[in-house]
Amino acid sequence: MPLPPPDCARQASHQRSIVVRAYARSDGMWDIEGHLTDAWPEPVPAADRVLPAGEPMHAMWLRLTVDRTATIVAALAVTDAGPYGEACGTIAPDYGQLVGVQIARGYRDAVRRLFGRTAGCTHMNELAGAMGSAALQALWTEMTQDPEQKPFSIDGCHALKSSGPQVAKYFPRWFKAEVQGG
């Protein structure tokens, strides 16, 4: 169900788009590719010029190649557009530091630790964060094949808390009834 209509008139002023696509590779790895853009419906000032309506202020790409355990084995970042021109893209090679990071609990913290503040790009970091959850969606079947390993999503959201009815029904081995205190 979409959002209800707004309660007053409004005019579009900005659009951020994040698109993430996952690709199963012939070598058993996965490529997770993300693209972030920011654009305005009217001309908007950038650092040294005015961007025409619809031209992106930010346009960034990130490809994470991951193995079956969701560990990043290769990372490539590209900046097509940034408000400060080429200066924005100079940080892109540093995103190779994501190699060895596992996309699991703590992934977003690792991104912040590696690329927080002046060590990275705010927009690339946001893209990397969105790509983490998309990667886990893409690898869901791969990562839930082993019946001896607890699925990573249990206790990762309210619907899959280990004491909840969904875990009891779909993952009974990992169900833990809540102990009622008294």
N, CA, C and O of each residue as an XYZ file, in Angstrom:
728
protein
N       0.849     -1.165      0.000
C       0.000      0.000      0.000
C       0.901      1.236      0.000
O       1.783      1.357      0.850
N       0.692      2.137     -0.927
C       1.505      3.352     -0.957
C       1.122      4.304      0.177
O       0.132      4.096      0.878
N       1.926      5.343      0.335
C       1.604      6.370      1.320
C       0.298      7.060      0.942
O      -0.022      7.148     -0.243
N      -0.456      7.546      1.909
C      -1.670      8.293      1.583
C      -1.280      9.637      0.956
O      -0.144     10.084      1.109
N      -2.206     10.271      0.261
C      -1.895     11.578     -0.326
C      -1.493     12.572      0.767
O      -1.978     12.484      1.895
N      -0.603     13.521      0.434
C      -0.209     14.517      1.425
C      -1.385     15.423      1.773
O      -2.353     15.528      1.020
N      -1.283     16.070      2.919
C      -2.396     16.897      3.383
C      -2.305     18.354      2.909
O      -3.127     19.183      3.299
N      -1.303     18.669      2.062
C      -1.226     20.014      1.488
C      -0.468     19.942      0.164
O       0.192     18.945     -0.128
N      -0.567     20.992     -0.624
C       0.127     21.037     -1.916
C       1.632     21.051     -1.689
O       2.109     21.566     -0.677
N       2.363     20.496     -2.615
C       3.815     20.481     -2.499
C       4.449     20.432     -3.884
O       3.795     20.106     -4.874
N       5.731     20.763     -3.931
C       6.468     20.789     -5.176
C       7.752     19.991     -4.991
O       8.446     20.156     -3.988
N       8.071     19.132     -5.946
C       9.298     18.334     -5.866
C      10.512     19.255     -5.812
O      10.590     20.233     -6.555
N      11.472     18.934     -4.918
C      12.649     19.784     -4.808
C      13.965     19.024     -4.917
O      15.003     19.653     -5.124
N      13.969     17.697     -4.785
C      15.206     16.920     -4.830
C      14.861     15.456     -4.996
O      13.828     14.994     -4.511
N      15.722     14.728     -5.681
C      15.537     13.278     -5.799
C      16.873     12.579     -5.631
O      17.828     12.848     -6.359
N      16.923     11.681     -4.663
C      18.070     10.780     -4.507
C      17.609      9.405     -4.942
O      16.573      8.905     -4.505
N      18.392      8.814     -5.801
C      18.100      7.452     -6.258
C      19.278      6.559     -5.906
O      20.436      6.908     -6.136
N      18.964      5.423     -5.353
C      19.971      4.394     -5.116
C      19.439      3.118     -5.750
O      18.374      2.618     -5.388
N      20.200      2.609     -6.694
C      19.842      1.359     -7.359
C      20.957      0.365     -7.079
O      22.136      0.668     -7.267
N      20.575     -0.820     -6.628
C      21.542     -1.877     -6.354
C      21.111     -3.108     -7.137
O      19.952     -3.521     -7.089
N      22.055     -3.679     -7.851
C      21.807     -4.907     -8.608
C      22.845     -5.951     -8.214
O      24.011     -5.627     -7.988
N      22.416     -7.193     -8.134
C      23.320     -8.291     -7.800
C      23.436     -9.211     -9.004
O      22.463     -9.454     -9.718
N      24.634     -9.713     -9.213
C      24.910    -10.605    -10.336
C      25.649    -11.833     -9.827
O      26.679    -11.713     -9.165
N      25.122    -13.021    -10.138
C      25.824    -14.257     -9.844
C      26.867    -14.444    -10.950
O      26.539    -14.430    -12.136
N      28.105    -14.614    -10.548
C      29.198    -14.741    -11.504
C      29.479    -16.202    -11.826
O      29.138    -17.084    -11.038
N      30.088    -16.464    -12.959
C      30.388    -17.833    -13.380
C      31.445    -18.485    -12.499
O      31.587    -19.708    -12.523
N      32.198    -17.695    -11.716
C      33.232    -18.260    -10.845
C      32.734    -18.538     -9.432
O      33.530    -18.850     -8.548
N      31.416    -18.427     -9.207
C      30.847    -18.705     -7.895
C      30.791    -17.488     -6.979
O      30.243    -17.568     -5.880
N      31.341    -16.380     -7.411
C      31.286    -15.138     -6.640
C      30.034    -14.364     -7.040
O      29.286    -14.773     -7.928
N      29.828    -13.250     -6.372
C      28.710    -12.362     -6.675
C      29.248    -10.945     -6.844
O      30.121    -10.516     -6.089
N      28.732    -10.224     -7.824
C      28.994     -8.793     -7.950
C      27.753     -8.059     -7.483
O      26.648     -8.318     -7.959
N      27.944     -7.147     -6.552
C      26.876     -6.276     -6.080
C      27.248     -4.883     -6.586
O      28.280     -4.334     -6.198
N      26.418     -4.317     -7.445
C      26.717     -3.007     -8.030
C      25.672     -1.997     -7.593
O      24.468     -2.239     -7.680
N      26.164     -0.860     -7.119
C      25.277      0.197     -6.669
C      25.560      1.496     -7.392
O      26.692      1.770     -7.793
N      24.512      2.293     -7.552
C      24.617      3.602     -8.210
C      23.758      4.591     -7.430
O      22.565      4.363     -7.233
N      24.365      5.685     -6.989
C      23.657      6.732     -6.263
C      23.678      7.996     -7.109
O      24.719      8.382     -7.641
N      22.519      8.639     -7.229
C      22.448      9.942     -7.886
C      21.599     10.885     -7.046
O      20.643     10.477     -6.387
N      21.980     12.167     -7.091
C      21.208     13.257     -6.513
C      20.954     14.259     -7.625
O      21.886     14.693     -8.303
N      19.696     14.626     -7.813
C      19.355     15.607     -8.851
C      18.204     16.477     -8.366
O      17.449     16.095     -7.472
N      18.086     17.642     -8.965
C      17.044     18.613     -8.631
C      16.237     18.932     -9.880
O      16.789     18.929    -10.980
N      14.933     19.208     -9.739
C      14.090     19.500    -10.904
C      14.295     20.914    -11.463
O      13.804     21.237    -12.545
N      15.011     21.739    -10.728
C      15.320     23.114    -11.154
C      16.842     23.272    -11.178
O      17.545     22.484    -10.545
N      17.361     24.262    -11.886
C      18.799     24.506    -11.826
C      19.233     24.730    -10.369
O      18.503     25.331     -9.582
N      20.419     24.242    -10.027
C      20.906     24.336     -8.650
C      22.396     24.695     -8.671
O      23.142     24.192     -9.511
N      22.827     25.559     -7.755
C      24.246     25.919     -7.746
C      25.123     24.775     -7.240
O      24.807     24.121     -6.246
N      26.219     24.552     -7.942
C      27.279     23.653     -7.490
C      28.466     24.554     -7.143
O      28.338     25.777     -7.177
N      29.599     23.977     -6.816
C      30.739     24.766     -6.353
C      31.160     25.840     -7.360
O      31.385     26.987     -6.975
N      31.267     25.489     -8.628
C      31.808     26.432     -9.609
C      30.891     26.709    -10.796
O      31.305     27.309    -11.788
N      29.649     26.266    -10.683
C      28.712     26.483    -11.785
C      27.297     26.217    -11.303
O      27.080     25.827    -10.156
N      26.348     26.431    -12.184
C      24.960     26.097    -11.898
C      24.636     24.847    -12.706
O      24.803     24.817    -13.925
N      24.171     23.823    -12.009
C      23.787     22.586    -12.700
C      22.422     22.769    -13.342
O      21.508     23.295    -12.708
N      22.271     22.348    -14.576
C      20.945     22.389    -15.199
C      19.977     21.446    -14.471
O      20.394     20.478    -13.836
N      18.714     21.740    -14.574
C      17.678     20.882    -13.980
C      17.885     19.444    -14.429
O      18.090     19.174    -15.613
N      17.829     18.525    -13.472
C      17.927     17.103    -13.782
C      19.343     16.563    -13.883
O      19.532     15.347    -13.845
N      20.346     17.429    -14.011
C      21.724     16.937    -14.081
C      22.179     16.553    -12.675
O      22.009     17.336    -11.740
N      22.747     15.378    -12.512
C      23.096     14.952    -11.149
C      24.233     15.753    -10.527
O      25.257     16.003    -11.163
N      24.039     16.141     -9.299
C      25.097     16.753     -8.491
C      26.063     15.652     -8.045
O      27.282     15.827     -8.052
N      25.482     14.520     -7.658
C      26.259     13.344     -7.268
C      25.865     12.199     -8.182
O      24.683     11.972     -8.442
N      26.857     11.489     -8.661
C      26.640     10.252     -9.416
C      27.827      9.354     -9.088
O      28.939      9.567     -9.570
N      27.570      8.353     -8.266
C      28.630      7.479     -7.784
C      28.263      6.019     -8.007
O      27.095      5.635     -7.947
N      29.279      5.225     -8.265
C      29.135      3.790     -8.491
C      30.030      3.041     -7.517
O      31.104      3.516     -7.147
N      29.575      1.874     -7.110
C      30.395      0.999     -6.279
C      30.086     -0.441     -6.665
O      28.925     -0.848     -6.725
N      31.138     -1.202     -6.923
C      30.982     -2.646     -7.173
C      31.735     -3.394     -6.079
O      32.928     -3.182     -5.862
N      31.003     -4.277     -5.396
C      31.589     -5.157     -4.397
C      31.496     -6.579     -4.916
O      30.402     -7.058     -5.213
N      32.606     -7.247     -5.028
C      32.609     -8.664     -5.386
C      32.742     -9.430     -4.084
O      33.673     -9.203     -3.311
N      31.801    -10.344     -3.843
C      31.767    -11.082     -2.578
C      31.779    -12.581     -2.840
O      31.326    -13.057     -3.881
N      32.309    -13.307     -1.866
C      32.301    -14.772     -1.959
C      31.043    -15.321     -1.292
O      30.156    -14.556     -0.912
N      30.965    -16.620     -1.152
C      29.762    -17.267     -0.609
C      29.512    -16.937      0.855
O      28.406    -17.147      1.353
N      30.517    -16.425      1.548
C      30.338    -16.041      2.951
C      30.056    -14.548      3.090
O      30.041    -14.016      4.200
N      29.833    -13.878      1.968
C      29.583    -12.433      1.915
C      30.807    -11.625      2.343
O      30.672    -10.505      2.836
N      31.988    -12.187      2.155
C      33.230    -11.459      2.402
C      33.626    -10.765      1.106
O      33.630    -11.376      0.037
N      33.954     -9.496      1.212
C      34.321     -8.711      0.030
C      35.717     -9.121     -0.421
O      36.675     -9.062      0.350
N      35.819     -9.544     -1.697
C      37.104     -9.956     -2.257
C      37.638     -8.931     -3.253
O      38.814     -8.980     -3.614
N      36.793     -8.007     -3.702
C      37.218     -6.919     -4.581
C      36.224     -5.778     -4.423
O      35.033     -6.001     -4.204
N      36.725     -4.558     -4.537
C      35.864     -3.373     -4.436
C      36.371     -2.323     -5.410
O      37.573     -2.070     -5.500
N      35.448     -1.719     -6.133
C      35.792     -0.681     -7.101
C      34.767      0.436     -6.997
O      33.564      0.198     -7.106
N      35.249      1.657     -6.787
C      34.376      2.825     -6.693
C      34.713      3.787     -7.829
O      35.871      3.928     -8.221
N      33.674      4.446     -8.348
C      33.841      5.434     -9.413
C      32.907      6.598     -9.118
O      31.745      6.403     -8.764
N      33.431      7.814     -9.270
C      32.609      9.008     -9.128
C      32.486      9.665    -10.492
O      33.469     10.167    -11.037
N      31.271      9.661    -11.044
C      31.016     10.333    -12.319
C      30.747     11.815    -12.126
O      31.095     12.624    -12.985
N      30.128     12.181    -11.004
C      29.804     13.583    -10.745
C      29.836     13.845     -9.255
O      29.393     13.024     -8.451
N      30.364     14.997     -8.902
C      30.384     15.491     -7.534
C      30.425     17.005     -7.592
O      30.876     17.569     -8.589
N      29.965     17.674     -6.550
C      29.882     19.129     -6.597
C      31.240     19.819     -6.710
O      31.308     20.980     -7.113
N      32.317     19.123     -6.363
C      33.652     19.719     -6.416
C      34.505     19.070     -7.499
O      35.729     18.993     -7.387
N      33.831     18.606     -8.548
C      34.523     18.073     -9.714
C      35.409     16.891     -9.402
O      35.024     15.983     -8.665
N      36.608     16.911     -9.975
C      37.530     15.789     -9.822
C      37.931     15.536     -8.371
O      38.253     14.403     -8.011
N      37.916     16.572     -7.535
C      38.296     16.396     -6.131
C      37.418     15.358     -5.449
O      37.889     14.609     -4.594
N      36.148     15.309     -5.821
C      35.241     14.332     -5.196
C      35.655     12.901     -5.516
O      35.510     12.018     -4.671
N      36.160     12.659     -6.703
C      36.495     11.306     -7.122
C      37.839     10.802     -6.647
O      38.131      9.614     -6.785
N      38.669     11.674     -6.089
C      40.006     11.225     -5.708
C      39.993     10.205     -4.575
O      40.977      9.490     -4.387
N      38.919     10.121     -3.831
C      38.821      9.165     -2.722
C      38.405      7.773     -3.206
O      38.553      6.797     -2.470
N      37.892      7.671     -4.419
C      37.340      6.403     -4.912
C      38.294      5.214     -4.760
O      37.844      4.157     -4.319
N      39.587      5.325     -5.099
C      40.462      4.153     -4.947
C      40.568      3.641     -3.516
O      40.829      2.457     -3.302
N      40.369      4.514     -2.534
C      40.471      4.095     -1.139
C      39.421      3.054     -0.757
O      39.604      2.320      0.214
N      38.327      2.984     -1.509
C      37.282      2.019     -1.195
C      37.730      0.580     -1.441
O      37.010     -0.362     -1.108
N      38.905      0.410     -2.018
C      39.510     -0.914     -2.099
C      39.801     -1.489     -0.718
O      39.990     -2.696     -0.571
N      39.836     -0.621      0.297
C      40.056     -1.083      1.675
C      38.903     -1.952      2.185
O      39.017     -2.569      3.244
N      37.812     -2.004      1.453
C      36.699     -2.869      1.859
C      37.026     -4.349      1.669
O      36.344     -5.205      2.233
N      38.047     -4.660      0.892
C      38.434     -6.057      0.692
C      38.758     -6.679      2.048
O      39.531     -6.131      2.834
N      38.154     -7.827      2.301
C      38.336     -8.540      3.565
C      37.231     -8.297      4.566
O      37.110     -9.033      5.545
N      36.413     -7.264      4.338
C      35.295     -6.973      5.240
C      34.149     -7.926      4.902
O      33.819     -8.119      3.732
N      33.554     -8.510      5.918
C      32.397     -9.370      5.699
C      31.121     -8.555      5.840
O      30.975     -7.755      6.764
N      30.207     -8.771      4.914
C      28.912     -8.111      4.976
C      28.056     -8.935      5.924
O      27.470     -9.949      5.543
N      27.999     -8.482      7.148
C      27.277     -9.156      8.224
C      27.043     -8.106      9.297
O      27.266     -6.918      9.066
N      26.596     -8.538     10.467
C      26.450     -7.574     11.563
C      27.781     -6.858     11.755
O      28.836     -7.490     11.800
N      27.722     -5.548     11.865
C      28.931     -4.759     12.021
C      29.472     -4.202     10.721
O      30.442     -3.444     10.733
N      28.862     -4.567      9.587
C      29.341     -4.078      8.289
C      29.291     -2.553      8.201
O      30.273     -1.926      7.806
N      28.169     -1.961      8.559
C      28.061     -0.497      8.479
C      29.058      0.176      9.424
O      29.587      1.242      9.110
N      29.312     -0.436     10.567
C      30.317      0.102     11.486
C      31.705      0.061     10.842
O      32.500      0.985     11.012
N      31.990     -1.005     10.109
C      33.286     -1.116      9.423
C      33.419     -0.027      8.363
O      34.490      0.560      8.210
N      32.340      0.247      7.631
C      32.366      1.314      6.630
C      32.652      2.649      7.314
O      33.477      3.429      6.837
N      31.973      2.913      8.429
C      32.209      4.171      9.162
C      33.642      4.248      9.701
O      34.272      5.305      9.651
N      34.145      3.139     10.210
C      35.502      3.125     10.763
C      36.543      3.389      9.658
O      37.496      4.139      9.864
N      36.351      2.775      8.507
C      37.300      2.943      7.406
C      37.184      4.296      6.715
O      38.189      4.882      6.313
N      35.943      4.796      6.576
C      35.709      5.945      5.708
C      34.944      7.080      6.373
O      34.334      7.902      5.689
N      34.972      7.131      7.692
C      34.274      8.204      8.391
C      34.926      9.553      8.169
O      36.127      9.666      7.924
N      34.094     10.564      8.262
C      34.540     11.956      8.161
C      35.387     12.175      6.906
O      34.917     11.898      5.803
N      36.615     12.663      7.044
C      37.428     13.024      5.879
C      38.140     11.836      5.238
O      38.826     12.009      4.230
N      37.995     10.643      5.794
C      38.630      9.459      5.215
C      37.820      8.875      4.067
O      38.271      7.934      3.414
N      36.629      9.416      3.806
C      35.795      8.867      2.751
C      34.834      9.893      2.214
O      34.985     11.092      2.445
N      33.849      9.411      1.497
C      32.814     10.243      0.873
C      31.471      9.882      1.507
O      31.082      8.714      1.524
N      30.778     10.870      2.019
C      29.485     10.652      2.663
C      28.539      9.876      1.757
O      27.857      8.954      2.205
N      28.499     10.250      0.493
C      27.552      9.632     -0.438
C      27.969      8.205     -0.792
O      27.119      7.322     -0.903
N      29.267      7.976     -0.969
C      29.748      6.621     -1.244
C      29.489      5.728     -0.030
O      29.159      4.552     -0.179
N      29.640      6.292      1.174
C      29.365      5.514      2.386
C      27.892      5.131      2.466
O      27.558      4.006      2.836
N      27.021      6.060      2.121
C      25.591      5.747      2.128
C      25.279      4.646      1.124
O      24.502      3.734      1.407
N      25.891      4.741     -0.046
C      25.700      3.715     -1.069
C      26.204      2.363     -0.576
O      25.531      1.346     -0.746
N      27.381      2.350      0.030
C      27.943      1.093      0.553
C      27.015      0.473      1.590
O      26.847     -0.746      1.623
N      26.411      1.305      2.438
C      25.488      0.790      3.446
C      24.272      0.130      2.820
O      23.877     -0.963      3.226
N      23.680      0.786      1.837
C      22.506      0.207      1.155
C      22.879     -1.083      0.444
O      22.074     -2.012      0.370
N      24.085     -1.141     -0.072
C      24.516     -2.333     -0.798
C      24.698     -3.535      0.128
O      24.546     -4.679     -0.301
N      25.020     -3.280      1.389
C      25.196     -4.383      2.322
C      23.936     -5.207      2.478
O      23.970     -6.433      2.367
N      22.818     -4.535      2.737
C      21.576     -5.300      2.914
C      21.127     -5.928      1.595
O      20.546     -7.013      1.598
N      21.386     -5.261      0.470
C      21.030     -5.845     -0.826
C      21.878     -7.086     -1.110
O      21.380     -8.060     -1.675
N      23.144     -7.055     -0.725
C      24.009     -8.223     -0.916
C      23.470     -9.420     -0.142
O      23.452    -10.541     -0.651
N      23.031     -9.176      1.087
C      22.497    -10.279      1.885
C      21.212    -10.834      1.282
O      20.955    -12.035      1.361
N      20.409     -9.967      0.683
C      19.212    -10.457     -0.011
C      19.617    -11.355     -1.182
O      19.037    -12.421     -1.389
N      20.613    -10.912     -1.940
C      21.058    -11.688     -3.104
C      21.633    -13.038     -2.692
O      21.462    -14.033     -3.397
N      22.309    -13.070     -1.556
C      22.977    -14.292     -1.093
C      22.113    -15.136     -0.162
O      22.581    -16.141      0.374
N      20.866    -14.741      0.035
C      19.990    -15.417      0.996
C      20.005    -16.929      0.805
O      20.231    -17.666      1.764
N      19.770    -17.396     -0.401
C      19.717    -18.844     -0.647
C      21.070    -19.478     -0.374
O      21.149    -20.525      0.268
N      22.140    -18.847     -0.860
C      23.494    -19.339     -0.639
C      23.800    -19.476      0.850
O      24.377    -20.470      1.291
N      23.406    -18.467      1.610
C      23.800    -18.404      3.013
C      22.861    -19.162      3.947
O      23.126    -19.240      5.146
N      21.784    -19.715      3.432
C      20.871    -20.480      4.287
C      20.845    -21.957      3.897
O      19.942    -22.688      4.304
N      21.816    -22.396      3.122
C      21.886    -23.793      2.694
C      22.314    -24.736      3.814
O      21.857    -25.877      3.868
N      23.180    -24.275      4.702
C      23.726    -25.124      5.752
C      22.758    -25.169      6.932
O      22.597    -24.170      7.634
N      22.108    -26.322      7.162
C      21.136    -26.402      8.257
C      21.788    -26.287      9.639
O      21.095    -26.091     10.637
N      23.102    -26.407      9.696
C      23.817    -26.300     10.969
C      24.145    -24.856     11.325
O      24.547    -24.571     12.453
N      23.978    -23.948     10.376
C      24.321    -22.547     10.621
C      23.055    -21.715     10.764
O      22.166    -21.762      9.914
N      22.987    -20.958     11.843
C      21.838    -20.092     12.091
C      21.745    -19.052     10.984
O      22.739    -18.388     10.691
N      20.582    -18.890     10.360
C      20.434    -17.853      9.342
C      20.760    -16.471      9.913
O      20.336    -16.123     11.015
N      21.523    -15.691      9.140
C      22.000    -14.387      9.610
C      20.873    -13.422      9.923
O      21.069    -12.480     10.691
N      19.704    -13.631      9.352
C      18.610    -12.673      9.531
C      17.863    -12.839     10.858
O      17.135    -11.936     11.272
N      18.036    -13.976     11.523
C      17.352    -14.173     12.807
C      17.927    -13.183     13.823
O      19.140    -13.062     13.989
N      17.027    -12.491     14.485
C      17.338    -11.409     15.420
C      17.917    -10.179     14.729
O      18.535     -9.326     15.368
N      17.708    -10.099     13.406
C      18.151     -8.928     12.657
C      17.042     -7.927     12.412
O      17.302     -6.798     11.996
N      15.799     -8.334     12.668
C      14.659     -7.415     12.548
C      13.528     -7.929     13.429
O      13.568     -9.062     13.908
N      12.519     -7.087     13.637
C      11.442     -7.444     14.564
C      10.658     -8.679     14.110
O      10.217     -9.470     14.944
N      10.482     -8.850     12.796
C       9.703     -9.986     12.302
C      10.421    -11.313     12.525
O       9.786    -12.364     12.617
N      11.756    -11.258     12.612
C      12.509    -12.499     12.780
C      13.245    -12.560     14.113
O      14.364    -13.069     14.185
N      12.613    -12.036     15.175
C      13.235    -12.203     16.488
C      13.136    -13.676     16.866
O      12.142    -14.339     16.568
N      14.165    -14.172     17.516
C      14.254    -15.616     17.772
C      13.096    -16.143     18.606
O      12.843    -17.348     18.599
N      12.382    -15.278     19.326
C      11.244    -15.726     20.131
C       9.914    -15.510     19.413
O       8.854    -15.713     20.006
N       9.955    -15.106     18.161
C       8.730    -14.772     17.457
C       8.114    -15.922     16.680
O       8.759    -16.949     16.465
N       6.860    -15.750     16.256
C       6.139    -16.811     15.568
C       6.717    -17.162     14.194
O       6.587    -18.305     13.757
N       7.344    -16.217     13.511
C       7.919    -16.531     12.206
C       9.111    -17.476     12.345
O       9.269    -18.405     11.553
N       9.945    -17.235     13.354
C      11.083    -18.129     13.572
C      10.574    -19.487     14.027
O      11.096    -20.516     13.597
N       9.567    -19.508     14.887
C       8.994    -20.785     15.338
C       8.479    -21.595     14.157
O       8.649    -22.814     14.117
N       7.851    -20.929     13.197
C       7.256    -21.620     12.053
C       8.282    -21.991     10.986
O       8.300    -23.127     10.513
N       9.145    -21.031     10.600
C      10.018    -21.242      9.451
C      11.430    -21.707      9.816
O      12.123    -22.301      8.990
N      11.848    -21.442     11.037
C      13.186    -21.812     11.496
C      13.095    -22.409     12.905
O      13.743    -21.906     13.824
N      12.309    -23.465     13.091
C      12.037    -23.965     14.443
C      13.295    -24.346     15.230
O      13.312    -24.256     16.457
N      14.324    -24.761     14.537
C      15.550    -25.137     15.239
C      16.138    -23.955     16.008
O      16.793    -24.144     17.033
N      15.910    -22.756     15.523
C      16.520    -21.564     16.096
C      15.552    -20.766     16.970
O      15.882    -19.684     17.454
N      14.355    -21.317     17.164
C      13.349    -20.654     17.996
C      13.751    -20.730     19.459
O      14.173    -21.781     19.943
N      13.615    -19.592     20.171
C      13.884    -19.545     21.613
C      12.695    -18.849     22.265
O      12.500    -17.645     22.100
N      11.917    -19.609     22.994
C      10.745    -19.022     23.665
C      11.209    -17.989     24.696
O      12.204    -18.180     25.395
N      10.459    -16.897     24.766
C      10.773    -15.881     25.760
C      10.459    -16.426     27.134
O       9.416    -17.042     27.352
N      11.370    -16.192     28.054
C      11.170    -16.600     29.444
C      10.397    -15.477     30.127
O      10.838    -14.328     30.152
N       9.246    -15.823     30.674
C       8.421    -14.824     31.357
C       8.962    -14.632     32.765
O       8.977    -15.555     33.578
N       9.407    -13.404     33.032
C       9.934    -13.073     34.367
C       8.795    -12.855     35.349
O       7.678    -12.527     34.950
N       9.067    -13.031     36.587
C       7.971    -12.855     37.527
C       8.356    -12.420     38.799
O       7.508    -12.239     39.672
